[in-house]
Amino acid sequence: MPSKPVDPHEVRAAVEAVLPWLAGEADKPDRPVLAAAVRLSLRTLEQVAPGRSVEVRVPPFAAVQCVAGPRHTRGTPPNVIETDPRTWLELAVGRLGWAEAVEDAKVTASGSRADLSTLLPVLRF
């Protein structure tokens, strides 16, 4: 079952707090600020694409299961996407395209359903 719905204003505020960093205009945000932006944007993805066939991991902050399809219950999921917090946030807000992120090895994606290109960005600024 997906987590409770996120407040769009809370998501927007959390992500807006890291936008200067993403633009190269500020230092890396404090860990709690970065964690909030990652977690809330991932929960937004979870709501946009409910399901359990793909696991999206952004260590060390969060992982969600999303995308309709066969449910994974044990071991390593067959469809896994993993990236760092900065890359995830750039994807989430549309500052980086999916194909470019995969091609540049900023994202690892394995499995036939591990393609978020049609779901991104999940937030627009």
N, C-alpha and C positions, 0 to 999 in steps of 0.2 A: 504494500500500500504506500503510495507516495506520501511525503511529508505534508503537513498542513500548508494551505496556500500562503504564499509570501505576499506581503504588502508591497504593491508596486512602488510606493513612495519610499519605503525602507530600502528596497533594492536600488532604486535610482540614487538615493543619498549615499549609500555605501559605495556604489560604483563611481559616482561623481567625485568622491574623495580620493580616488586613485587616478583619475584622468590626467592630472598634471604630470604624474610619474610616467604614465604611458606615453605622453607626448614628449617626454625628455625634458620637462621644465621643472622637475622637482626631484628630490631624493626619494629613494624607496620608502614607501609608507611604513609606519610601525606595524609590527606583526598583527595586532588585533584588527587594524584597519584593513590590511590586505586580506586577512582571513575572512572578514565579514563580506568583502566584495566578492571573493571567490565562492564562498558558501552560498550566498544569496543568488548569485548569477547561475550557479549550478542548479540550485533548487528551481530557478525559473526555467532552465532547460528541461528539468524533470517534469514540470507542469506543461510545457509546450509539447513535449513528446513523451507522454506517459507510456510506461511499459517496463519490461525487465530483460530485454534481449541484448542491451549494450551497457557496459559499465564504463563510465567516464571518471577517470582518476586525475586529481590535481593535488599531488602530494606537496606539502604535508597537511593540507587543509581539509580536503573532502573528496568523497567519491559518491556518485549517484548511479542508479540504474534507470535507464530510460529506453525509449523506442519500442513500439509494439512488436511482438513476435514471440518466439519460443522463450519461455522463462528459464533462467539459469538458477540452479539451486545449490550446487556443490563445486568445490575446487575452483580452478581458474576459469572465468567465463570465456566462451568462445569468441566473443566480440568485445574487445577492450581498446579503449582510447586512453592515452596518458600524455600529459604535458605539464609544463611548469606553470606557476601562477600567472606570470606576465603574459605568456603566450595564450593561456586560456582567456584572460581578460581582453586581450587584443582581438581574439576570435569572437568573444561574446558581444563586444561593442562594434564589431565590423571594421576595425583598424587593420586586420589581417585576414586574408582569405584562406579558406580551408585548403585548397590545392597548394597554395604557396607554403603554408605551414607544414604540410605533409612532405612536399618536395624538398624543403629546407631542413627536414628532420627535426623540426620543432615539436612535432606531434608524432607519436607512434600509434598506429591504428592497425589492429589485426582482426580478421573476421569479415565475413561477407556483409554484415550490417554496420560495420564500423566506419561510417561516412556521415558526418554531420553537415555536409555542405548545404543541404536544403533546409536545415534548421537554424543556421547562423546568419546574421547575428541574432541573439536573443534579446538584445537591448539596443536601442538607437539613441544617439546623442547628437 
